[in-house]
Amino acid sequence: MENISRKLSDEELLRLALAGDGDAFDLLYERLQSGIYRFTLRMTGSEAMAEDITQETFITLLRDGGQQDAARGTVRSWLFGVARHTIYRRMKRERFFVPMTEEGEGEEMIVDERLVAREDPLAALTRDEMIESVRQAILSLPPHYREVVLLCHLHEISYAETAEVIGCSVGTVRSRLHRARALLGEKLQAYGKSKDDSRDLLRARCSA
């Protein structure tokens, strides 16, 4: 990548990559791969699936990246959208969750019990253990709540960009995030933590 400037934007790197510049693609992959992988891992709870979907996402970038419209969003948001679509398609095929119901309904039906760790809520938890509990609580959320928590908190993506990824309004993002926070607070209080503790742990972005 010696001939590729790291100061180039993602959009510039994508144009070069689509023109056949392998170094540009490698640099774009280096910048964005970890975020896509972490999002996919937290959505699916499976390292193998996360690796597979991440690779598929970047293959799609090379094949269909010309469809990315800078006027509608960033390369990053486009990639998250591709990953999200692939996650939903793969998880439905493997029956990890049922289709989303109306907002706020059917929440308990969507959780795949195989993905939720069985932990003793009465156990004395260290901070590291609590962070893992946050991860598990997020994983147990219905997918349409899970994704907004991951995008807005873990990846610190703006509401507008999250709306672009999901294909909904900013108002819907705000509404889902508000409900997701409430659900997480309820789940984390089962571990003896207050709502303030829950908010602090969310600020840690579940990535420690």
Secondary structure, DSSP 4 states (H G I P E B T S, - for coil): -TTS-TTS-HHHHHHHHHTT-HHHHHHHHHHHHHHHHHHHHHHH--HHHHHHHHHHHHHHHHHHGGG--TTT--HHHHHHHHHHHHHHHHHHHTTSSPPP-STTSSHHHH--GGGS----TTSPPPHHHHHHHHHHHHHTS-HHHHHHHIIIIIS---HHHHHHHHTS-HHHHHHHHHHHHHHHHHHHHTTT--HHHHHHHHHTTT--
